[in-house]
Amino acid sequence: MRKMDKKRDNTIVAALTQVCHVAQDEGNGFQWLTHSVNYQNFPDSLTVVCVYDELPTESVKIAMCHLIQDSLMKQAIPLLNPARQIQFKQQTSK
């Protein structure tokens, strides 16, 4: 990973960590989130996966999308296609 990519990744992690804290405080079954990115195709390749106890309602999904977009945009990281780049999954039991 190039130095610039590492710096950008740290910025993404910091922004998404704040999103995590806010989402956990809302008590809507949110568990955690993760991201993946190919820096050769950034920012279009950035994907955020949000994991919940149960799949969230549409209103929760919309609120979470706005929260993620706002947090990343504050760091000058736009999501070009949020409907594709933000995914919602149900936590699977072990």
MARBASE-798449 format. One record per residue: x negated, z negated, y negated of N, C-alpha, C in turn; residue number from 1. Coordinates in steps of 0.1 Angstrom, whole numbers, padded with zeros to 4 digits. Layout:
BEGIN
<r n_east="X" n_up="Z" n_north="Y" ca_east="X" ca_up="Z" ca_north="Y" c_east="X" c_up="Z" c_north="Y" n="NUM"/>
...
//
This chain:
BEGIN
<r n_east="-0009" n_up="0000" n_north="0012" ca_east="0000" ca_up="0000" ca_north="0000" c_east="-0009" c_up="0000" c_north="-0012" n="1"/>
<r n_east="-0006" n_up="0009" n_north="-0022" ca_east="-0014" ca_up="0010" ca_north="-0034" c_east="-0011" c_up="-0002" c_north="-0043" n="2"/>
<r n_east="-0020" n_up="-0005" n_north="-0052" ca_east="-0019" ca_up="-0017" ca_north="-0061" c_east="-0006" c_up="-0016" c_north="-0069" n="3"/>
<r n_east="-0002" n_up="-0004" n_north="-0074" ca_east="0010" ca_up="-0003" ca_north="-0081" c_east="0022" c_up="-0005" c_north="-0073" n="4"/>
<r n_east="0022" n_up="0000" n_north="-0060" ca_east="0033" ca_up="-0003" ca_north="-0051" c_east="0035" c_up="-0017" c_north="-0048" n="5"/>
<r n_east="0024" n_up="-0024" n_north="-0046" ca_east="0024" ca_up="-0039" ca_north="-0043" c_east="0030" c_up="-0046" c_north="-0055" n="6"/>
<r n_east="0026" n_up="-0042" n_north="-0067" ca_east="0032" ca_up="-0049" ca_north="-0079" c_east="0047" c_up="-0046" c_north="-0080" n="7"/>
<r n_east="0051" n_up="-0034" n_north="-0078" ca_east="0065" ca_up="-0030" ca_north="-0078" c_east="0073" c_up="-0038" c_north="-0067" n="8"/>
<r n_east="0067" n_up="-0039" n_north="-0055" ca_east="0074" ca_up="-0046" ca_north="-0045" c_east="0076" c_up="-0061" c_north="-0048" n="9"/>
<r n_east="0066" n_up="-0067" n_north="-0055" ca_east="0067" ca_up="-0081" ca_north="-0059" c_east="0078" c_up="-0082" c_north="-0069" n="10"/>
<r n_east="0079" n_up="-0072" n_north="-0078" ca_east="0090" ca_up="-0073" ca_north="-0088" c_east="0104" c_up="-0072" c_north="-0081" n="11"/>
<r n_east="0105" n_up="-0063" n_north="-0071" ca_east="0118" ca_up="-0062" ca_north="-0064" c_east="0121" c_up="-0075" c_north="-0057" n="12"/>
<r n_east="0111" n_up="-0081" n_north="-0050" ca_east="0113" ca_up="-0093" ca_north="-0043" c_east="0118" c_up="-0104" c_north="-0053" n="13"/>
<r n_east="0112" n_up="-0105" n_north="-0064" ca_east="0116" ca_up="-0115" ca_north="-0074" c_east="0130" c_up="-0113" c_north="-0079" n="14"/>
<r n_east="0134" n_up="-0101" n_north="-0081" ca_east="0147" ca_up="-0098" ca_north="-0086" c_east="0157" c_up="-0101" c_north="-0075" n="15"/>
<r n_east="0154" n_up="-0097" n_north="-0063" ca_east="0164" ca_up="-0099" ca_north="-0052" c_east="0164" c_up="-0114" c_north="-0047" n="16"/>
<r n_east="0154" n_up="-0121" n_north="-0050" ca_east="0154" ca_up="-0136" ca_north="-0047" c_east="0164" c_up="-0143" c_north="-0056" n="17"/>
<r n_east="0164" n_up="-0139" n_north="-0069" ca_east="0174" ca_up="-0144" ca_north="-0078" c_east="0188" c_up="-0140" c_north="-0074" n="18"/>
<r n_east="0190" n_up="-0128" n_north="-0069" ca_east="0203" ca_up="-0124" ca_north="-0064" c_east="0207" c_up="-0133" c_north="-0052" n="19"/>
<r n_east="0198" n_up="-0136" n_north="-0044" ca_east="0201" ca_up="-0144" ca_north="-0032" c_east="0206" c_up="-0158" c_north="-0036" n="20"/>
<r n_east="0199" n_up="-0164" n_north="-0046" ca_east="0203" ca_up="-0177" ca_north="-0051" c_east="0217" c_up="-0177" c_north="-0056" n="21"/>
<r n_east="0220" n_up="-0167" n_north="-0064" ca_east="0234" ca_up="-0166" ca_north="-0070" c_east="0244" c_up="-0164" c_north="-0059" n="22"/>
<r n_east="0242" n_up="-0155" n_north="-0050" ca_east="0251" ca_up="-0152" ca_north="-0039" c_east="0253" c_up="-0164" c_north="-0030" n="23"/>
<r n_east="0243" n_up="-0171" n_north="-0027" ca_east="0245" ca_up="-0183" ca_north="-0019" c_east="0253" c_up="-0194" c_north="-0025" n="24"/>
<r n_east="0252" n_up="-0195" n_north="-0039" ca_east="0260" ca_up="-0205" ca_north="-0046" c_east="0275" c_up="-0201" c_north="-0046" n="25"/>
<r n_east="0278" n_up="-0188" n_north="-0044" ca_east="0292" ca_up="-0184" ca_north="-0045" c_east="0300" c_up="-0188" c_north="-0033" n="26"/>
<r n_east="0294" n_up="-0191" n_north="-0022" ca_east="0301" ca_up="-0196" ca_north="-0010" c_east="0310" c_up="-0186" c_north="-0004" n="27"/>
<r n_east="0306" n_up="-0173" n_north="-0003" ca_east="0315" ca_up="-0163" ca_north="0003" c_east="0310" c_up="-0158" c_north="0016" n="28"/>
<r n_east="0302" n_up="-0166" n_north="0023" ca_east="0297" ca_up="-0162" ca_north="0036" c_east="0283" c_up="-0155" c_north="0036" n="29"/>
<r n_east="0278" n_up="-0153" n_north="0024" ca_east="0265" ca_up="-0147" ca_north="0023" c_east="0254" c_up="-0155" c_north="0030" n="30"/>
<r n_east="0246" n_up="-0148" n_north="0037" ca_east="0235" ca_up="-0154" ca_north="0044" c_east="0221" c_up="-0151" c_north="0039" n="31"/>
<r n_east="0218" n_up="-0138" n_north="0038" ca_east="0205" ca_up="-0134" ca_north="0033" c_east="0205" c_up="-0119" c_north="0030" n="32"/>
<r n_east="0195" n_up="-0114" n_north="0023" ca_east="0193" ca_up="-0100" ca_north="0021" c_east="0179" c_up="-0096" c_north="0023" n="33"/>
<r n_east="0177" n_up="-0083" n_north="0025" ca_east="0164" ca_up="-0078" ca_north="0027" c_east="0163" c_up="-0064" c_north="0021" n="34"/>
<r n_east="0152" n_up="-0058" n_north="0019" ca_east="0150" ca_up="-0045" ca_north="0014" c_east="0140" c_up="-0037" c_north="0021" n="35"/>
<r n_east="0141" n_up="-0024" n_north="0020" ca_east="0131" ca_up="-0015" ca_north="0025" c_east="0129" c_up="-0004" c_north="0015" n="36"/>
<r n_east="0117" n_up="0002" n_north="0014" ca_east="0114" ca_up="0012" ca_north="0004" c_east="0102" c_up="0020" c_north="0009" n="37"/>
<r n_east="0103" n_up="0033" n_north="0006" ca_east="0092" ca_up="0042" ca_north="0008" c_east="0087" c_up="0046" c_north="-0006" n="38"/>
<r n_east="0076" n_up="0041" n_north="-0010" ca_east="0071" ca_up="0043" ca_north="-0024" c_east="0068" c_up="0057" c_north="-0027" n="39"/>
<r n_east="0067" n_up="0066" n_north="-0017" ca_east="0065" ca_up="0080" ca_north="-0020" c_east="0077" c_up="0087" c_north="-0025" n="40"/>
<r n_east="0089" n_up="0080" n_north="-0023" ca_east="0102" ca_up="0085" ca_north="-0028" c_east="0110" c_up="0074" c_north="-0035" n="41"/>
<r n_east="0103" n_up="0067" n_north="-0044" ca_east="0108" ca_up="0056" ca_north="-0051" c_east="0114" c_up="0061" c_north="-0064" n="42"/>
<r n_east="0126" n_up="0056" n_north="-0069" ca_east="0134" ca_up="0045" ca_north="-0064" c_east="0145" c_up="0050" c_north="-0054" n="43"/>
<r n_east="0146" n_up="0063" n_north="-0052" ca_east="0157" ca_up="0068" ca_north="-0043" c_east="0157" c_up="0062" c_north="-0029" n="44"/>
<r n_east="0145" n_up="0058" n_north="-0024" ca_east="0144" ca_up="0053" ca_north="-0010" c_east="0147" c_up="0038" c_north="-0009" n="45"/>
<r n_east="0148" n_up="0031" n_north="-0021" ca_east="0150" ca_up="0017" ca_north="-0020" c_east="0164" c_up="0014" c_north="-0014" n="46"/>
<r n_east="0164" n_up="0006" n_north="-0004" ca_east="0177" ca_up="0002" ca_north="0003" c_east="0177" c_up="-0013" c_north="0004" n="47"/>
<r n_east="0189" n_up="-0019" n_north="0000" ca_east="0191" ca_up="-0034" ca_north="0001" c_east="0202" c_up="-0036" c_north="0011" n="48"/>
<r n_east="0199" n_up="-0045" n_north="0021" ca_east="0209" ca_up="-0049" ca_north="0031" c_east="0213" c_up="-0063" c_north="0029" n="49"/>
<r n_east="0226" n_up="-0065" n_north="0027" ca_east="0231" ca_up="-0079" ca_north="0025" c_east="0238" c_up="-0083" c_north="0038" n="50"/>
<r n_east="0235" n_up="-0095" n_north="0043" ca_east="0240" ca_up="-0100" ca_north="0055" c_east="0249" c_up="-0111" c_north="0053" n="51"/>
<r n_east="0261" n_up="-0111" n_north="0059" ca_east="0272" ca_up="-0121" ca_north="0057" c_east="0276" c_up="-0126" c_north="0071" n="52"/>
<r n_east="0282" n_up="-0138" n_north="0071" ca_east="0288" ca_up="-0144" ca_north="0083" c_east="0298" c_up="-0134" c_north="0089" n="53"/>
<r n_east="0307" n_up="-0129" n_north="0080" ca_east="0317" ca_up="-0118" ca_north="0083" c_east="0316" c_up="-0108" c_north="0073" n="54"/>
<r n_east="0320" n_up="-0096" n_north="0076" ca_east="0319" ca_up="-0085" ca_north="0066" c_east="0327" c_up="-0089" c_north="0054" n="55"/>
<r n_east="0321" n_up="-0088" n_north="0042" ca_east="0328" ca_up="-0093" ca_north="0030" c_east="0340" c_up="-0083" c_north="0026" n="56"/>
<r n_east="0348" n_up="-0089" n_north="0017" ca_east="0359" ca_up="-0081" ca_north="0012" c_east="0354" c_up="-0071" c_north="0002" n="57"/>
<r n_east="0362" n_up="-0061" n_north="-0002" ca_east="0358" ca_up="-0051" ca_north="-0011" c_east="0354" c_up="-0057" c_north="-0025" n="58"/>
<r n_east="0362" n_up="-0067" n_north="-0029" ca_east="0358" ca_up="-0073" ca_north="-0042" c_east="0345" c_up="-0080" c_north="-0042" n="59"/>
<r n_east="0342" n_up="-0087" n_north="-0030" ca_east="0329" ca_up="-0093" ca_north="-0029" c_east="0317" c_up="-0083" c_north="-0029" n="60"/>
<r n_east="0320" n_up="-0071" n_north="-0022" ca_east="0310" ca_up="-0061" ca_north="-0021" c_east="0307" c_up="-0055" c_north="-0035" n="61"/>
<r n_east="0318" n_up="-0053" n_north="-0043" ca_east="0317" ca_up="-0048" ca_north="-0056" c_east="0309" c_up="-0057" c_north="-0065" n="62"/>
<r n_east="0312" n_up="-0070" n_north="-0064" ca_east="0305" ca_up="-0080" ca_north="-0072" c_east="0290" c_up="-0081" c_north="-0069" n="63"/>
<r n_east="0288" n_up="-0080" n_north="-0056" ca_east="0274" ca_up="-0081" ca_north="-0051" c_east="0266" c_up="-0068" c_north="-0056" n="64"/>
<r n_east="0272" n_up="-0057" n_north="-0055" ca_east="0266" ca_up="-0044" ca_north="-0060" c_east="0262" c_up="-0045" c_north="-0074" n="65"/>
<r n_east="0271" n_up="-0051" n_north="-0082" ca_east="0269" ca_up="-0052" ca_north="-0097" c_east="0257" c_up="-0062" c_north="-0099" n="66"/>
<r n_east="0257" n_up="-0073" n_north="-0091" ca_east="0247" ca_up="-0083" ca_north="-0093" c_east="0233" c_up="-0077" c_north="-0089" n="67"/>
<r n_east="0232" n_up="-0070" n_north="-0078" ca_east="0220" ca_up="-0064" ca_north="-0074" c_east="0215" c_up="-0053" c_north="-0085" n="68"/>
<r n_east="0224" n_up="-0044" n_north="-0089" ca_east="0221" ca_up="-0034" ca_north="-0098" c_east="0216" c_up="-0040" c_north="-0112" n="69"/>
<r n_east="0223" n_up="-0051" n_north="-0116" ca_east="0219" ca_up="-0057" ca_north="-0129" c_east="0206" c_up="-0063" c_north="-0128" n="70"/>
<r n_east="0203" n_up="-0070" n_north="-0117" ca_east="0191" ca_up="-0077" ca_north="-0115" c_east="0179" c_up="-0067" c_north="-0115" n="71"/>
<r n_east="0181" n_up="-0057" n_north="-0107" ca_east="0170" ca_up="-0046" ca_north="-0106" c_east="0168" c_up="-0039" c_north="-0119" n="72"/>
<r n_east="0180" n_up="-0036" n_north="-0126" ca_east="0179" ca_up="-0029" ca_north="-0139" c_east="0171" c_up="-0037" c_north="-0149" n="73"/>
<r n_east="0172" n_up="-0050" n_north="-0149" ca_east="0165" ca_up="-0058" ca_north="-0158" c_east="0150" c_up="-0057" c_north="-0156" n="74"/>
<r n_east="0146" n_up="-0052" n_north="-0145" ca_east="0132" ca_up="-0050" ca_north="-0141" c_east="0128" c_up="-0035" c_north="-0142" n="75"/>
<r n_east="0137" n_up="-0027" n_north="-0148" ca_east="0136" ca_up="-0012" ca_north="-0150" c_east="0135" c_up="-0005" c_north="-0136" n="76"/>
<r n_east="0143" n_up="-0010" n_north="-0127" ca_east="0144" ca_up="-0004" ca_north="-0114" c_east="0158" c_up="0001" c_north="-0112" n="77"/>
<r n_east="0161" n_up="0013" n_north="-0114" ca_east="0175" ca_up="0018" ca_north="-0112" c_east="0178" c_up="0022" c_north="-0098" n="78"/>
<r n_east="0190" n_up="0019" n_north="-0094" ca_east="0195" ca_up="0024" ca_north="-0081" c_east="0203" c_up="0037" c_north="-0084" n="79"/>
<r n_east="0198" n_up="0048" n_north="-0079" ca_east="0203" ca_up="0061" ca_north="-0082" c_east="0217" c_up="0063" c_north="-0075" n="80"/>
<r n_east="0218" n_up="0057" n_north="-0063" ca_east="0230" ca_up="0059" ca_north="-0055" c_east="0234" c_up="0046" c_north="-0049" n="81"/>
<r n_east="0240" n_up="0036" n_north="-0056" ca_east="0242" ca_up="0023" ca_north="-0051" c_east="0251" c_up="0023" c_north="-0038" n="82"/>
<r n_east="0260" n_up="0032" n_north="-0037" ca_east="0269" ca_up="0032" ca_north="-0026" c_east="0261" c_up="0035" c_north="-0013" n="83"/>
<r n_east="0250" n_up="0042" n_north="-0014" ca_east="0242" ca_up="0045" ca_north="-0002" c_east="0230" c_up="0035" c_north="-0001" n="84"/>
<r n_east="0226" n_up="0030" n_north="-0012" ca_east="0214" ca_up="0021" ca_north="-0012" c_east="0217" c_up="0006" c_north="-0010" n="85"/>
<r n_east="0229" n_up="0002" n_north="-0011" ca_east="0233" ca_up="-0012" ca_north="-0008" c_east="0242" c_up="-0012" c_north="0004" n="86"/>
<r n_east="0238" n_up="-0019" n_north="0014" ca_east="0245" ca_up="-0019" ca_north="0026" c_east="0249" c_up="-0034" c_north="0029" n="87"/>
<r n_east="0260" n_up="-0035" n_north="0037" ca_east="0266" ca_up="-0048" ca_north="0040" c_east="0267" c_up="-0048" c_north="0056" n="88"/>
<r n_east="0262" n_up="-0059" n_north="0061" ca_east="0262" ca_up="-0061" ca_north="0076" c_east="0267" c_up="-0075" c_north="0079" n="89"/>
<r n_east="0273" n_up="-0076" n_north="0091" ca_east="0277" ca_up="-0089" ca_north="0096" c_east="0266" c_up="-0094" c_north="0105" n="90"/>
<r n_east="0263" n_up="-0107" n_north="0103" ca_east="0252" ca_up="-0114" ca_north="0111" c_east="0257" c_up="-0114" c_north="0125" n="91"/>
<r n_east="0248" n_up="-0110" n_north="0134" ca_east="0251" ca_up="-0110" ca_north="0148" c_east="0246" c_up="-0123" c_north="0154" n="92"/>
<r n_east="0254" n_up="-0129" n_north="0163" ca_east="0250" ca_up="-0141" ca_north="0169" c_east="0239" c_up="-0139" c_north="0180" n="93"/>
<r n_east="0231" n_up="-0149" n_north="0182" ca_east="0220" ca_up="-0147" ca_north="0192" c_east="0224" c_up="-0151" c_north="0206" n="94"/>
//
